[in-house]
Amino acid sequence: MTIDPRHLRRILSEAERPVGVKELLRLGGFRPGQQTDLKRVLRDLLRTGEVTKEGKRFHVPTPQGRAAAPPVLGGAERREEPRERRPFREPKGPSQGMKRAPAGARQMRAGGERGGEARAWERPERVQRRPPERPERVQRRPPERRERVQRRPPVGPGEVVEGVLHLHRDGFGFVHPLGGKGENVFLPAFEAQRALDKDLVRVLARGPEGRREGRLLEVLERRRQLVVGIYRHRGRRSFVEPHDVKLGDVIRVPATQIATDGDVVKVRLGAGKGLVDAEGGLYGEVAGSMGRPGHPSAQVLSLAFAQGFSDEFAPEVMDEADVVALEVTEQEWRREERRDLRKLPLVTIDGADARDFDDAVYAEPHAKGWRLVVAIADVTHYVRESTALDAEALRRATSVYLPDRVLPMLPERLSNGICSLRPDEDRMCMVADLVLDAQGQRLSTEVYPAVMRSAARCTYEEVQSVLDGKHVPHRDAFRPHFERLEKVARSLRRMRERRGAIDFDLEETKVLVGEDGSPERVVKRERLFAHRLIEECMLAANEAVARFFHERGLPTVYRFHAEPDEEKLLAFMALAGAYGFTFGTGEHPPTSAELNAFVQSLQGHPEQRALNQLLLRSMMQAVYSSENVGHYGLAAEHYLHFTSPIRRYPDLLVHRLLKAHWERGERKRPSHQLERETERLESMAMHSSERERAAMQAEREVSQYYVCLLMKDRVGEEFDATVAGVTDFGFFVELAGENVEGLVRAETVGPGAQLDPVLHALVYPGGRRVRVGNKLRVRLDFVNMERRQLELEAIAFAEERAVAAVGPRVRKRGKAAAEVERAPARVRRAATAEAAGAGYTPSKQVMRKRAGGRAAVAAEAAAGAVRAPRKGGRRVAEEAEERPPSRRAASSVRTHRVEPEAELRTSPEAALRAQSEAETPENYGARPAFVVPGMDEGAEAPVSPHPGFDRLRALASMTRKKEPVSKPTPKGGRRGR
């Protein structure tokens, strides 16, 4: 970490007295090894006059002497300085206590306050001997310079940005603005370390576009509440070593009896914004024990906690949930004038492992086409505004679905209990009652509160079996019902296709976890029409309710999906054209209808999944917004989320706004009230969008962690794979049959790779192109548990005949060279005999160099080897320098071990034979590729039964005149074998 002069000046300006070098190291959180750099920076500051020196101590001069410490911005922050963490060292004995975490500079206090002796410069006699100030140095400095370094810059000018802080492992961070509007703001380490990862912060951003740098003004909200770590008890001190390295080395906690030393525990961090104590370290309280280390659930929860989610609720939230009744009484729903739909055979259709059921559907013929009833659980009946329950639901904003558990937005008593539409139980609901024509067009919409009773809890598999004509005993009675829903869903789908909606049919994977918490396998989620059936009904209800709000001019939270960037779409069109697909005019971005036609044309294509994902990445991300700007992907002019209030806060908010509208009746509100409510809804929408992205990140990281657990014992195994994505640092491949992805780094395939943005391909100097859809053979080289990533090495590409890559733990030279080197004992003797007439006998070292150098490297070039030489590969690199330039790039690579049974690879013998057949005189310039001594010009060279025989004889003859004649062996000497 380099020493920032601004950081150093700020420490000196806030110090009450001059500070020495050792003290500066401690206050700045620098390492002892940085003392030389610190002195160099101090010398530069002395030279410019920004710092003055008194004896061996330094301070920032002002007209009155020293600068006053600046006020703390964002007053709730209890520490003012950055914190840099050094490795924590356990105390040697109980008497010494636990050392303070060195993270963050602290304001200097008198020695008595620290409980120790006053420092030398704090003693009165030392102060009396202090040399006088040097006003002449201050007078020589320009007044504006003194004013500039006296204190930190004022709040303006600049732009105040609110966003979420994302810390990097190196200490700096970026603030992502809420709502995704605007560019990210860079925070240097000494600013970023004043907050925690995922905190909601307010920063002052300055600088040109694309290089904005910020200064932390205030921590608005601590998103992280819980931490997982290892509990340690040392004498009278206790602390926790967190799993998340971004939190530093230790968290101070009081001693506890619910855990023993070495247990995995959950820690509830200190309350609010002041969870960092005056000494700069984190503190908290042990909230529960998770047993001894080794169980995957500890890491799973740690990843979820890092995104700001929790697996438990605060006591006040649980108290409110506990008073909710477990049954719906008739008096209760009649008091609210709800419609009685209990005789309507509404059914829920969900996954087999679903635990909460928040939507039920019913369809029947209508005089104008179809009647579709979508009933949604009425969560707002139990989660009232301005309650602890509502505040916690807003804070989470979404449920998080992990492979082995769910972190719900609401307590289980509500999410799986009274709010869930269980069969044969009365439930409160909100209903979207639609009338559709035969083409799926909406003719009328009615939205109202009701009470219902689910007739059945069905699964997707059961419904699909019934629709396929199979006999399902306990669901055959609903066959007419399911068939009507199917007809409605197909008409709705055709209507959306005509309108231009894009139907991304992406395969999803799921990690299956055993009873012991360990992953068993990764499977693909089967995509049934029963899934589409429910999706079409929910889309129709969401769009109908959005139109309800728009037609009445009511503020609400919409689901906004912007049009994609034109440049990205045109770039994708060029990429699709490289794969043989053409759509649109090529001059203007394609419409959503053209994109959907392209997606449909990919059905059954080998690159279907990869191209679908690339197209999806070129799209904008859907967010929540108080503005009604439409949904591009669905080609919907009005769209919001209404159908999942148990797991999404925006849906719950829409229900609440509907009820508020019904309570007001037809009374219109003044414009200033509408503006205030719109601002409030926009703030909630931005928060919900950010929490949605955090939940997706947590789900992705947990799934990848389970994948790494599943594959870590398979290092060294080989797999067939398909390139699924390309970046400038490598390419991602999907392993066939395993449903997992891993990374092949670009440099492991060869040097000099460049990303072609038009073709979306990695291009190597030798002409190799790695594109999405390429087939290859890979080996699992390493499982990076810290980054939750599989790292693979390419062995061979499908279109090539030979080995393509090697791993870092291979011999200096590949097996092809070793085969030629081991086998030609008689070959070397024959070549020596051929050359004997010229009085030259090559040494074994020379022959080995030729056999393993020119022959093997030429074979590698023919085999398509792609790995660049690592350490120890100097001989190959040196020989490559001696070759003609046209062969240098191909020969600077090595081969790996070859297995003859693999279809995509070949043996060393076949590689050498192929090379001999492929070489022409043009490859070597003017000289012929092979000349056998004593052979007439134009005669056919004899073929040896051993691979490489002809090559070695030719090499021996070609170098006959270049090599010195070997001297006779001295008496008593021995020739090397």
LOKE-785241 format. One record per residue (C-alpha): residue in one letter; z negated, y, x. Coordinates in steps of 0.25 Angstrom, whole numbers, plus 5000, padded with zeros to 4 digits. Layout:
N
AZYX/...
This chain:
977
M500050005000/T500450135006/I499550255006/D499950364996/P499650505002/R499450554988/H498350444985/L497650484998/R497650634995/R497050604981/I495950524987/L495650634997/S495650744986/E494750664977/A493750634988/E492450724988/R492450725004/P493350695015/V493750545016/G493950465029/V495050355031/K494150245028/E493650305015/L495150335011/L495450195013/R494350155003/L494650264993/G496150234993/G495950084992/F496850065005/R496749945014/P496049965028/G497449925034/Q498050055028/Q497150145036/T498250185046/D499150225034/L498050305028/K497850385041/R499350405042/V499350465028/L498150555031/R498850605043/D500050645035/L499150715025/L498450785036/R499750835042/T500250895028/G498850955026/E498650875013/V497350815019/T496350875029/K495450805039/E493950825041/G493550735053/K493950595049/R494050625034/F495150685025/H495150765013/V496150845005/P495950995007/T495851104996/P495551254997/Q494151214994/G494151095003/R494450964995/A495150934983/A494350904970/A494550764964/P495550774952/P495050734938/V495350594933/L496550584925/G496350504912/G494850524912/A494550384908/E494950334921/R493650304929/R494350304943/E495250404949/E495850334961/P496850224963/R496350094967/E496949994977/R496249854977/R495949784990/P495649634990/F494249604985/R493249544994/E492049474989/P490749524994/K490049445004/G488749444998/P487949484985/S487349594992/Q488649664995/G489049664981/M490549664977/K491449764983/R492049874975/A493549854972/P494249954981/A495349984970/G495450134968/A494950254975/R493550304971/Q492950434971/M492050454983/R490550464980/A489350484988/G488750364995/G487550364987/E488350334974/R489050214981/G487650154984/G487850164999/E487650265010/A488450395011/R489650395019/A489650475033/W490450595028/E489550605016/R488250625024/P487750765024/E487750775039/R489150735040/V489550835030/Q488850945038/R489650905050/R491050905043/P491951005049/P492351125041/E493551135032/R494951175038/P495351285029/E496551325038/R497251185035/V497051215020/Q497651355022/R498851305029/R499251215017/P500051275006/P499251304993/E500151224985/R499951104994/R498451114993/E498551124978/R499451004977/V498550904985/Q497250964979/R497350874966/R498250774959/P499450834952/P499150884938/V499650804926/G500950884924/P502050884926/G502550744923/E502650654912/V501350584906/V501750434903/E500950334896/G501250184899/V500750054904/L500450034919/H501049914926/L500349894940/H501149834951/R500449734961/D500649834972/G499749944965/F500750034959/G501150034944/F502150084934/V501850144920/H502750094909/P502850204898/L502450154884/G503550124875/G504450094887/K504950244887/G505150304900/E505150254914/N503950184921/V503050274929/F502650234943/L501150234947/P500850234962/A499750134966/F498650244967/E498950284952/A499250144947/Q497950084952/R497150174943/A497450094931/L497649944927/D498949864925/K499449884910/D498550004908/L499050114898/V499150234907/R499550384906/V500250434919/L500950564924/A502350524928/R503150614938/G504450594945/P505950574943/E506450474933/G506450334939/R505350374949/R504150424940/E502850414946/G501550424939/R500050464940/L499050394931/L498350494922/E497550404912/V497350254909/L497550254893/E497250114891/R496749984898/R497649874893/R497049764901/Q495649724896/L495449584901/V495649524915/V495649374920/G495049344933/I494149264942/Y492649294940/R491849304954/H490349324955/R489849374969/G488349394969/R487949504960/R489449544958/S490549494949/F492049514949/V493349454943/E494549434951/P495649464941/H496949384940/D497749504939/V497949564953/K498349694947/L496849714944/G496449704958/D495449614965/V494149614956/I493549664943/R492049684943/V491349614932/P489849594929/A489349454931/T489549364920/Q488949224915/I490249184907/A490949154920/T490649094934/D491249134947/G492749094948/D492949084933/V494149154927/V493649264918/K494149374908/V493649514912/R493649624902/L493949754910/G493049874909/A493249954897/G494350054895/K494950144906/G493750134914/L493849994918/V493950034933/D492550074938/A492250184947/E492350094959/G493850064956/G493749924952/L493949854939/Y492749804931/G492549714919/E491749614912/V492049464911/A492449434897/G492549274898/S492749154907/M494049074907/G493548964916/R493948924930/P495248974936/G496448884934/H496748894919/P498048964916/S497449044904/A496749134914/Q498049184920/V498749194906/L497649284901/S497649364914/L499149394911/A498949434897/F497749524901/A498549594911/Q499449644900/G498249694892/F498049584882/S496849504879/D496449374873/E495149424866/F494849544857/A493749644858/P492449624850/E492749734841/V494049684838/M493549544835/D492449604826/E493549664817/A494349534817/D493149454813/V492849534800/V494249504795/A494249404783/L494949264785/E495549264771/V496349354762/T495749374749/E496449414736/Q495649534734/E495949584748/W497549574746/R497549624732/R496749754736/E497949794745/E498949764734/R499649664742/R500749574736/D500449434734/L501449344741/R500649214742/K501549134733/L502749174742/P503049054751/L502949134764/V502949054777/T502649074791/I503649024802/D503049034816/G502948954829/A502148824829/D501148884839/A501049014831/R499649054827/D499849184819/F500849194808/D501149334804/D502449324796/A502949234784/V504249234778/Y504949194764/A506349204759/E506949184745/P508349214739/H508549354733/A509549414723/K510149494734/G509949394745/W508549354751/R507149394750/L506349384763/V504849404763/V504149424777/A502649424776/I501849474788/A500349464791/D499649594787/V498849614800/T498549764796/H497649714785/Y496649664795/V496949754807/R496549894802/E496950024810/S495950084819/T495149954821/A494749884834/L495649764829/D496849864827/A496649934841/E496549794848/A497849754841/L498549884845/R498049864859/R498649724860/A499849764851/T500349614852/S499949474853/V500249394866/Y500849254865/L500549174877/P500949024879/D499448974877/R498849084869/V499049214861/L498349344864/P498349404849/M498449544845/L497449514834/P496149424834/E496449284830/R495649304818/L496749394813/S498049344820/N497849194817/G496949214805/I496949314794/C498249384798/S499049254801/L499949204789/R499349064788/P499848974778/D499148964764/E498249084767/D498349214761/R498749324770/M498949474770/C500449514774/M501449624774/V502849584768/A504249624771/D505049584758/L506549594761/V507749574752/L508949534760/D510449514756/A511249384760/Q511649454773/G510249484777/Q510249634774/R508949694769/L509049744755/S507649784753/T506249774759/E504849784754/V503649784762/Y502249754756/P500849694759/A500549564753/V499749434753/M500449304757/R500149154759/S500949084769/A501548954763/A501748884777/R501648904792/C502948854797/T503448844811/Y504848874817/E505148724820/E504748684805/V505648784799/Q506848754808/S506648604805/V506748634790/L507948724792/D508648614800/G508448514788/K507348434794/H506248374786/V504948444789/P503948394778/H502948514778/R504048614778/D505148554769/A504648634757/F504948764764/R506448724767/P507048814756/H506148934761/F506548904776/E508048894772/R507949034764/L507349094777/E508449044785/K509549104777/V508849234777/A508649234792/R510149194794/S510549314786/L509649404793/R510149354806/R511649374802/M511249514798/R510649554811/E511849494819/R512749584811/R511949704813/G511949674828/A510549624832/I510449544845/D509949404844/F509349364857/D509149214857/L508249204869/E507549074872/E506049084874/T505148994882/K503748954880/V502648894889/L501948774883/V500448774888/G499648644888/E498248634882/D497648654896/G498348794897/S499448744907/P500948764904/E501648634901/R503148684900/V504048804896/V504848774883/K505948854876/R505648904862/E506648844853/R507348954845/L507448904830/F508148974819/A506748974812/H506349074823/R507549154819/L507249144804/I505849204806/E506449314816/E507449354806/C506449374795/M505449454804/L506649544809/A507049574794/A505649604790/N505449694803/E506649774800/A506349794785/V505049854788/A505549944798/R506549994788/F505450014778/F504750104788/H506050184792/E506450204777/R505150274774/G505050354787/L503750284791/P503250274805/T503050144811/V503250054824/Y504750004825/R505249904835/F506249974844/H507349914852/A508250014859/E509750004862/P509949944876/D510350024888/E511850034888/E511950014903/K511149884902/L512049834891/L513249864898/A512749794910/F512449674902/M513849674896/A514349664910/L513449554914/A513849474901/G515249494905/A515049434918/Y514549304911/G515849314902/F515249384890/T515949504885/F515449594873/G515549744869/T516549834875/G515949844889/E516050004888/H514850024878/P513549944876/P513749824866/T513149834853/S511949744848/A512949664840/E513849644852/L512649604860/N512149504849/A513549444849/F513449424864/V512049364863/Q512649264852/S513849224862/L512849184872/Q512349064864/G512448944872/H512949014885/P512248974898/E511849124900/Q511349144886/R509849164889/A510049244902/L511049334896/N510249354883/Q509049394892/L509849494900/L510349554887/L508949564882/R508549634895/S509649744893/M508949774880/M507849874878/Q506449824875/A506049834860/V504849914858/Y503949974847/S504250124843/S503850214832/E505350254832/N506350184823/V507550164833/G507950024829/H508049894836/Y509349864844/G509149714846/L509049694831/A510049794827/A508949844818/E508849994814/H507449974810/Y506449874816/L504949854818/H503949744819/F503249704806/T503149554807/S502049514817/P500749604815/I499849494820/R500449504834/R501149644835/Y500449774833/P501649854829/D501849754817/L500449774813/L500649924814/V501949924805/H501049844794/R500049954795/L501050064794/L501549994781/K500249994775/A499950134778/H501250174771/W500950104759/E499550164758/R500150304759/G501150274748/E502350374748/R501550484754/K502250544766/R501550584778/P501750724786/S502650714798/H501550744808/Q500850614803/L502050534805/E502250594819/R500850554823/E500950414817/T502250394824/E501650434837/R500550344835/L501450224832/E502350254844/S501050244853/M500750104846/A502250064847/M502250094862/H500950024864/S501449904857/S502749894865/E501949894878/R501049784873/E502249704868/R502749704882/A501449674888/A501349554879/M502749504883/Q502349524898/A501049444896/E501849334889/R502849324899/E501849324911/V501049214905/S502249124902/Q502749144916/Y501349114921/Y501348984914/V502748954919/C502248974933/L501148874930/L502148774925/M503048784937/K502148804949/D502048654951/R503548644951/V503848724964/G504948654972/E505648594960/E507048634957/F507648674944/D509048704938/A509048854933/T509848964927/V509849114932/A509149184920/G509049324926/V509449404939/T508749514946/D508949594959/F507849504965/G508249364960/F508549294948/F507749214937/V508149074934/E507748984922/L507448844926/A508148744917/G507248654909/E505948734913/N506248864905/V505648944915/E506149054924/G506049084939/L506449184950/V507449154961/R507349274971/A508649334976/E508349324990/T508049174989/V509549154986/G510149244996/P510049385003/G510749504998/A510649474983/Q511049594974/L510949604959/D512249634952/P511849714939/V513149694932/L513249544933/H511749534934/A511849444946/L511249424960/V512449434970/Y512249384984/P513049424996/G513749284997/G514249304983/R513249224975/R512949284961/V511749244953/R511849274939/V511149244926/G511549104921/N511749044935/K511248894936/L510548854949/R509548764955/V508148824959/R506848774965/L505548824961/D505048894974/F503748964970/V502848994957/N502349134958/M501049134950/E500749274952/R502049324947/R502249214938/Q503649184943/L504449064947/E505149084960/L506348994963/E507348964973/A508848934970/I509348804976/A510848804971/F511648874960/A512448794951/E513848844955/E513548814970/R513548674977/A512448694986/V510948734988/A510748884985/A509348924989/V508148884997/G506648904996/P505848975006/R505148855012/V506348785017/R506748755031/K507448855039/R508748785037/G509248715025/K509448565023/A510948565025/A510748615039/A509648515041/E510548405036/V511648445046/E510648465057/R509948325055/A511148245053/P512148275064/A511448205075/R512748125077/V513548245073/R512948325085/R513248215094/A514748205089/A514848355090/T514348355104/A515248235108/E516448315103/A516048435111/A515748355124/G517248375129/A516948525130/G515748495139/Y514848555128/T513648485122/P512948565111/S511448565111/K510648515099/Q510248655096/V511648705095/M512148585086/R510948605077/K511248755076/R512648725072/A512348615063/G511248685056/G511848825057/R513348835055/A513548705048/A512348715039/V512448865036/A513948845033/A513548735023/E512548825017/A513548935015/A514448825007/A513248775000/G512948914994/A511548925000/V510949054996/R509549065002/A509449175013/P508749125026/R507249155026/K506349155038/G506749045048/G508249055044/R508549135056/R509549035062/V510349035050/A510449185049/E510749195064/E511949095062/A512349175050/E512549295059/E513549215068/R514449185056/P515549265051/P515149365040/S515849295029/R514849175031/R513549245035/A513049275021/A513249125017/S512749065029/S511449145029/V510849055019/R510148925019/T510148795011/H509048715006/R508848565004/V509848494995/E509648384985/P510948314982/E510648274968/A510648424963/E511948464956/L511948604961/R511748564976/T512448484987/S512048414999/P512148475013/E513248375016/A514048415004/A513848565008/L514348545022/R515548465017/A515848575007/Q515748675018/S516648605027/E517648595016/A517548735011/E517648805025/T518948865030/P519348935042/E519249065035/N517749045034/Y517649045049/G518649155052/A519749105062/R519048985067/P519148845060/A517948795053/F518048655060/V518748615072/V518548475077/P518748465093/G519948385096/M520548395082/D522048435081/E522348565073/G522548535059/A521948395059/E520948355049/A519548355055/P518848215054/V517748215043/S516348165048/P515448075039/H514348165042/P514248305036/G514448415046/F515048325057/D516348405058/R515648535057/L514748505069/R515848455077/A516648585074/L515448665078/A515248595091/S516748615095/M516748765091/T515548805099/R516048715111/K516548835119/K515448935115/E514248845119/P513848835134/V513948705140/S512648635140/K511948605153/P511648465158/T510248415154/P509248425166/K508748295172/G507548245164/G507848335152/R508048295138/R509048335128/G508548375114/R508748275104/
